[in-house]
């Protein structure tokens, strides 16, 4: 899934940024994905962290994150 698609899904479900605004599919959504990856990795769930890294792609569908 591309990061902008995730942003649209989150907005459609009523989720908002810490600032109360909608996700725009730019830097903020990548920070959200990256933070999720890092939190899972630190929690010792590297398999789940890897799934996050593999699931989310740039708009051109290249991997968004190196594993």
C-alpha positions in Angstrom: 0.0 0.0 0.0 1.3 3.4 -0.8 1.7 5.9 2.1 -0.8 8.4 0.4 -3.4 5.6 0.4 -2.9 5.0 4.1 -3.4 8.7 4.6 -6.7 8.6 2.8 -7.8 5.6 4.8 -6.9 7.2 8.1 -8.8 10.4 7.1 -11.8 8.4 6.0 -11.9 6.6 9.3 -11.7 9.9 11.2 -8.1 9.7 12.5 -6.3 13.0 12.7 -2.7 14.1 13.3 -1.5 15.3 16.7 -2.4 18.8 15.5 -6.0 17.8 14.7 -5.5 18.1 10.9 -6.0 15.4 8.2 -3.1 13.4 7.0 -1.9 14.7 3.6 0.2 11.7 2.5 3.4 13.7 2.7 6.2 13.7 5.4 3.8 13.2 8.3 2.4 9.9 7.1 6.0 8.6 6.5 6.8 9.7 10.1 3.8 7.8 11.4 4.9 4.6 9.5 8.5 5.0 10.6 7.5 5.5 14.2 5.3 2.4 14.1 8.2 0.4 12.7 10.6 1.7 15.3 8.2 1.1 18.2 7.6 -2.5 17.1 11.3 -3.1 16.6 12.2 -1.7 20.1 9.4 -3.9 21.6 11.2 -7.0 20.3 8.6 -7.7 17.6 11.0 -7.5 14.7 8.8 -9.7 12.6 5.9 -7.2 12.9 8.3 -4.3 12.3 9.5 -6.0 9.1 5.9 -6.4 7.9 5.3 -2.7 8.3 8.5 -1.9 6.4 7.4 -4.3 3.6 3.8 -3.3 3.5 4.1 0.5 2.9 5.6 1.8 -0.3 6.3 5.1 -1.9 3.8 6.3 -4.5 6.0 4.7 -7.2 5.7 1.4 -5.1 9.4 1.2 -4.2 10.0 0.3 -0.6 9.6 3.3 1.6 12.1 1.9 4.2 15.2 -0.1 4.2 15.1 -3.1 6.5 
